[in-house]
């Protein structure tokens, strides 16, 4: 993976370069002038760029559009101190949005995500499976550019497969509670096992064998066996976090503390490195007179900070 860093602030660019250098073998080029970065990209095949947004001559938003014209598959991460561009960034195809100051663990999470995406895209299967879950459920298989529909046995079989795809790993009890809530346990288990058999039979025969496994009380779908739109999934996750923040602010203005707290807890579950969100949770706990919860949340934040400090370069 060839990587470029573009930031007109010298210290910010060098800090990002130093954090990336550790454990990364791919070439990294640093630019303080966006125009020079664009000229560099014109002559080379690049895979990943870390861009600031507020830059002279060419801002980050404009630079993304120019780079994507050169290489449509070019993956770009914004590293910025501005929160307000997050939705716009994901709308133009940016795959991650990191706020300054950049933490080592946060940056390496992004790098690992990109590495996983590259590994997934480089895998070559004789038959590939495409899954559409929006609007309607459609399965198709493709080989040598030829796409064919794949039918499952019944609408309930399709519903089960869609549920497993979204959950990746799930307990059989939860599946039964969600899909067959009004059946007797014996009949529900029989339906589950029958539909699992139909799914496995269809996939093993035409697509990818052994991609679904059951062990004890769990069912697992091997997500790496599918051609997932990982960039889109991550874009939706960041958009969801942005909407949660807007909702939390609205609840704060209405002095509705419990829904505000719930929004922030959802954000932390998705991105536990958000110090600002930890502090909001602590604030709400004190307002709710939940002193012990506030102390525990403070200790969690302190532990995360210590771990990050230990991983930062001297």
C-alpha positions in Angstrom: 0.0 0.0 0.0 1.5 3.3 -1.1 0.5 6.1 1.3 0.6 9.9 1.1 0.1 12.5 3.9 -1.1 16.0 2.9 -1.2 18.7 5.6 -0.1 22.3 5.2 0.8 22.3 9.0 4.4 21.0 9.2 4.1 19.6 12.8 0.8 18.0 12.2 2.0 16.2 9.1 5.2 15.1 10.7 3.3 13.8 13.8 1.1 11.7 11.5 4.1 10.5 9.5 5.9 9.3 12.7 2.8 7.5 14.0 2.4 5.7 10.6 6.1 4.8 10.3 5.9 2.4 13.2 5.1 -1.1 12.0 4.2 0.1 8.4 6.5 -1.1 5.6 4.7 0.7 2.7 6.3 3.9 1.3 4.9 7.1 2.9 5.3 10.5 1.2 4.5 13.7 3.1 3.4 16.9 1.3 2.6 20.3 2.7 1.4 21.6 -0.7 -1.8 20.0 -2.0 -0.8 20.8 -5.6 2.5 18.9 -5.2 0.6 15.9 -3.7 -1.8 15.9 -6.7 1.2 16.0 -9.2 2.8 13.1 -7.3 -0.4 11.1 -7.5 -0.6 11.7 -11.3 2.6 9.7 -11.8 2.1 6.9 -9.3 -0.4 4.3 -8.3 -1.4 5.1 -4.8 -3.7 3.2 -2.4 -4.3 5.4 0.6 -4.1 9.2 1.5 -4.4 11.1 4.8 -5.6 14.6 4.0 -6.2 17.7 6.1 -9.3 19.7 5.0 -8.4 23.3 5.6 -5.4 23.9 3.2 -4.4 26.8 0.9 -4.7 26.6 -2.9 -6.7 23.3 -2.8 -8.8 22.4 0.2 -9.2 18.7 1.2 -12.7 18.3 -0.3 -11.6 19.5 -3.7 -8.4 17.4 -3.5 -10.5 14.3 -2.9 -12.5 14.9 -6.0 -9.3 15.4 -8.1 -7.7 12.2 -6.7 -10.7 10.1 -7.3 -10.7 11.3 -11.0 -7.2 10.0 -11.2 -7.8 6.7 -9.4 -11.5 5.9 -8.5 -10.5 3.2 -6.1 -8.1 5.5 -4.2 -9.1 5.4 -0.5 -8.9 8.6 1.4 -9.0 9.5 5.1 -9.5 13.0 6.5 -7.4 14.0 9.4 -8.7 17.3 10.7 -9.7 19.5 13.6 -13.1 20.3 12.1 -16.1 18.1 13.0 -18.6 19.8 10.7 -17.4 18.2 7.5 -18.0 14.6 8.5 -21.2 14.0 6.5 -20.0 15.8 3.4 -16.7 13.8 3.6 -18.5 10.4 3.6 -20.8 11.6 0.8 -17.8 12.1 -1.5 -16.3 8.7 -0.8 -13.9 9.4 2.2 -13.5 6.1 4.1 -12.6 7.5 7.5 -12.6 10.7 9.5 -10.1 11.2 12.2 -10.1 14.2 14.5 -6.8 15.9 15.7 -4.9 15.3 17.8 -4.4 11.9 16.3 -3.9 9.0 18.7 -1.7 6.1 17.6 -4.3 3.4 18.4 -6.9 5.3 16.4 -4.6 5.6 13.4 -3.6 2.0 13.5 -7.3 0.9 13.6 -7.7 2.7 10.3 -4.6 1.2 8.8 -5.7 -2.3 9.9 -9.2 -1.7 8.4 -7.6 -0.7 5.1 -5.3 -3.8 5.1 -8.3 -6.1 5.7 -10.1 -4.4 2.8 -7.1 -5.0 0.5 -6.8 -8.6 1.6 -10.5 -9.2 1.0 -10.5 -7.6 -2.4 -7.4 -9.6 -3.5 -9.1 -12.9 -2.7 -10.2 -14.6 -5.9 -13.1 -17.1 -5.8 -14.4 -19.2 -8.6 -17.8 -18.0 -7.7 -18.8 -14.8 -5.9 -21.9 -14.0 -4.0 -23.6 -10.6 -4.0 -26.2 -9.8 -1.4 -28.7 -6.9 -1.6 -30.6 -6.2 1.6 -32.0 -2.7 0.9 -35.6 -2.4 -0.6 -35.7 -6.1 -1.3 -33.6 -9.3 -0.7 -31.7 -10.4 -3.8 -28.9 -13.0 -4.0 -26.8 -13.3 -7.2 -23.7 -15.4 -8.0 -21.1 -14.4 -10.6 -18.3 -16.1 -12.3 -16.3 -14.9 -15.4 -18.6 -11.8 -15.5 -21.8 -13.8 -15.7 -24.3 -13.0 -13.0 -27.1 -15.5 -12.1 -29.8 -15.2 -9.4 -29.6 -17.5 -6.4 -32.9 -18.6 -4.9 -33.3 -19.7 -1.3 -36.1 -22.1 -0.4 -38.6 -19.6 1.2 -39.1 -16.0 2.4 -38.3 -17.3 6.0 -35.1 -18.8 4.7 -34.1 -15.5 3.2 -35.0 -13.7 6.4 -32.8 -16.0 8.4 -29.9 -15.6 6.0 -30.3 -11.7 6.1 -30.3 -11.8 9.9 -27.2 -13.9 10.0 -25.4 -11.7 7.5 -26.1 -8.6 9.7 -25.1 -10.3 12.9 -22.1 -12.3 11.7 -22.1 -14.4 15.0 -25.3 -14.9 16.9 -26.8 -17.4 19.4 -29.4 -19.8 18.2 -31.7 -18.8 21.1 -31.7 -15.2 19.8 -32.5 -16.3 16.3 -35.5 -18.3 17.5 -36.7 -15.4 19.7 -36.6 -13.0 16.8 -37.8 -15.2 13.9 -40.1 -17.7 15.6 -41.3 -15.9 18.7 -44.8 -17.5 18.8 -43.8 -21.1 18.2 -43.2 -23.8 20.8 -39.5 -24.4 21.5 -39.5 -27.8 19.8 -41.1 -26.5 16.6 -38.9 -23.4 16.5 -35.7 -25.4 16.8 -36.9 -27.7 14.0 -37.6 -24.7 11.8 -34.2 -23.2 12.6 -32.3 -26.4 11.8 -34.3 -26.9 8.6 -33.7 -23.4 7.3 -30.0 -23.6 8.2 -29.8 -26.8 6.1 -31.4 -25.1 3.1 -29.0 -22.1 3.3 -25.9 -24.3 3.6 -27.1 -26.6 0.8 -27.6 -23.6 -1.6 -24.3 -21.9 -0.7 -22.2 -25.1 -0.7 -23.6 -26.2 -4.1 -23.1 -22.9 -6.0 -21.0 -20.4 -4.1 -18.6 -20.9 -1.2 -18.4 -24.0 0.9 -18.0 -23.9 4.7 -18.8 -20.2 5.0 -21.4 -20.9 7.6 -20.6 -22.8 10.7 -22.6 -23.8 13.8 -20.9 -24.7 17.1 -22.8 -25.4 20.3 -25.2 -22.6 20.7 -23.9 -20.2 18.1 -24.1 -19.7 14.3 -21.4 -17.9 12.5 -21.1 -16.5 9.0 -17.6 -16.0 7.7 -17.8 -12.4 6.5 -14.5 -12.8 4.6 -16.1 -15.2 2.3 -18.2 -12.4 0.8 -17.5 -9.4 -1.4 -18.6 -6.9 1.3 -18.9 -3.2 0.6 -16.7 -2.4 3.6 -16.1 1.2 2.7 -19.9 1.8 2.5 -20.5 0.0 5.8 -17.9 2.2 7.6 -19.3 5.3 6.0 -22.7 4.5 7.3 -21.3 3.8 10.8 -19.7 7.3 10.9 -22.9 8.9 9.6 -24.8 7.1 12.4 -22.4 8.5 15.0 -22.8 12.0 13.6 -26.6 11.6 13.8 -26.3 10.4 17.4 -24.3 13.5 18.3 -27.0 15.7 16.8 -29.7 13.9 18.7 -27.7 14.1 21.9 -27.4 17.9 21.5 -31.1 18.2 20.9 -31.9 16.2 24.1 -29.4 18.4 26.0 -31.2 21.6 24.9 -34.5 20.0 26.0 -32.8 19.0 29.3 -33.8 15.4 28.6 -30.9 13.6 30.3 -31.6 9.9 29.9 -32.1 9.9 26.1 -29.0 12.1 25.8 -27.0 9.6 27.9 -28.2 6.7 25.8 -27.0 8.5 22.6 -23.6 9.0 24.0 -23.4 5.4 25.2 -24.1 4.2 21.7 -21.3 6.4 20.4 -18.8 5.0 22.9 -19.8 1.5 22.0 -18.8 2.2 18.4 -15.7 4.4 19.1 -14.4 4.1 22.6 -11.5 6.6 22.0 -13.8 9.6 21.9 -12.6 11.5 25.0 -15.2 14.2 24.5 -18.0 11.7 24.6 -16.6 10.1 27.8 -16.7 13.6 29.4 -20.3 14.1 28.3 -21.3 10.8 29.9 -19.5 11.8 33.2 -21.3 15.2 33.1 -24.7 13.6 32.8 -24.0 11.0 35.5 -23.3 13.9 37.9 -26.4 15.7 36.8 -28.4 12.6 37.5 -26.8 12.3 40.9 -25.2 8.9 39.9 -21.9 9.6 41.5 -20.6 6.1 41.5 -21.3 5.7 37.7 -19.5 9.0 37.1 -16.4 7.8 39.1 -16.4 4.5 37.1 -16.6 6.3 33.8 -13.8 8.6 34.9 -11.6 5.6 35.7 -12.4 4.1 32.3 -11.3 7.3 30.6 -8.1 7.5 32.7 -7.3 3.9 31.8 -7.8 4.5 28.1 -5.6 7.6 28.3 -2.8 5.7 30.1 -2.9 2.9 27.5 -2.6 5.5 24.7 0.2 7.3 26.4 2.1 4.1 26.7 1.8 3.4 23.0 2.8 6.9 21.9 6.4 7.4 20.6 8.7 9.4 22.7 
